[in-house]
Amino acid sequence: MSIITDNKVLVNICSGLKSKNKVTLGLLDALTAENEGHQVTLFLSI
């Protein structure tokens, strides 16, 4: 899940190690937002 407000992005990745694709997609979202000039915060939980 990603939340965008005032040029800030929060990416919440909540997945176990069984679903590596979800983790990869969440990190890709964060990288894309960073490349577009947003301030990115990652919240990671297992």
N, C-alpha and C positions, 0 to 999 in steps of 0.2 A: 504494500500500500504506500502511496506517495501523496504528500500534502504540499501544495504550493501556495504560499502567501507572501506578498511583498518581496519578491525575488529570493525568498528562502524556501528550501525544499527539505522536507523530512521524509526519509525513506525508512520504513519499518520492515525489517526482514525477520520473520518469525517462522523458522523451519528447522527441522532436525537434519542430520547429515544424510538421511535417506533420500531427501529431495534436493539434490545438488543443483538441479535446473532452476528451482525457485530462487536459490541463493545467487546463482549466476545472473539471472534476470534482474534481481533487485540491485545488484552491484552495477550492472549495465545501465539501469535507470539512473543511478546516482552519478555515474561517470558522464552520461549524456547531459544531465542537468548541470554538472560542473562545467562541461565544455560550452554550454550555452550561457554561462556567466552567472548562474545561480549560486547562492551560498547553500551548501549541502550538509545536512546532519544525518548520520546513520544511526539507527537504533537496531542493534542485533540481539536476538535472543534465541535460545534453543528450546 
